[in-house]
Amino acid sequence: MRDLRAGFQYLMTGQRWALSHGKAFGLGLLPGLLTLVVYAAALVALAFGADDLIAWATPFADGWGSPWLGLFRGFLTAVLFALGLMLAVITFTSVTLLVGSPFYDAVSERVDASVDGNVPTSGRSFWYDLWVSLRDSLRILVRAAIWGVLLFALGLIPVVGQTAVPVVGFFVTGFFLTEELASVALARRGVDLRERLTLLRTRRALAWGFGVPLALVYLIPFVAVFLMPGAVAGATLLSRDLLGEPTAPTADAEPSEGLRTDKSQADARAER
C-alpha cells in the first residue's frame, strides 16, 4: 500500500510542478496535440471499421442465427476496440515523448536540478539518444502487443472476460506507461531497458500507483495532452526513488552546464 500511495503522490507532485511552470507547460502541449490528432483519426477509423474486420475474421459464424451472431460479433468488436485503446494509451506516450524529446528531456532535467542540483546526462549525441528511445519504444510495443493478444484471448471466456480481464488490462497498461515515462530520466542515467524493467518489477505497486490512474484518465479525450508535462516530471521523481536518490525538491534552479554530469551506466551503479 505504501508504494501505491507513493506512486500516486509522484503523479500528483509532477502535475503540480507542471502547473507552476506555465511556459514549460504550454510548450509541452504542442507534441501531445500533434500526436492526439493522429491517434484520434486512427481510433475513429477503428470504430467505423471494427465491425467489418470482425466479420472478415469470423467467417465460420456467418450461418449463425439471431441473436447469437450479433452478440458474438458485437462482443468481439468491443474487445477489439478495447485492445486498440490499450495500445493507443501505451503508444501515445511513446510517440509523444519521441516527438517532444528535447522538451521532455528539459523538463526532466529541471526536476532533477530542483532536487539536488545534479543533472545526470547520458553523454551521447541527441540523435543517438533518439534512436535508443525509438528502439526501446518498439520493444515495449512488442511486449504490450503480446499482452494485448493474451488479454484478447482471455476476453472470450464468459464472465472472466467481462470482469477480470479489463482490470488486468489497466494494470498492464499502467505498468508499461510508467516505464515509458520513467525512461526519460533513467536513460539519462545510463539505465537500459532491461534494467528499467527489472527495477519496476521489483516495485510493481509503485509503478501501478503512478501508471494505473494515468491510464484511466488518458481515456478521456484531450486529458493525456494536458497531463504529459506533469507525468514526465512525476516519473522523474519516481525514477529517483527507484535508484535510491533523494526525491524532495530543495530548489527550483534551471539546469546549467555547471550542474550537468555525464554518467555512464557503470558510474551510476557505482554511486548507488
Secondary structure, DSSP 8 states (H G I E B T S, - for coil): -HHHHHHHHHHHHHHHHHHT-HHHHHHHHHHHHHHHHHHHHHHHHHHHHHHHHHHHH-GGGTT--TTHHHHHHHHHHHHHHHHHHHHHHHHHHHHHHHHTHHHHHHHHHHHHHHHHS-EEE--S-HHHHHHHHHHHHHHHHHHHHHHHHHHHHHTTSTTGGGTHHHHHHHHHHHHHHHHHHHHHHHHHTT--HHHHHHHHHHTHHHHHHHHHHHHHHTTSTTHHHHHHHHHHHHHHHHHHHHTT---S--------TTTEEE--HHHHHHH-
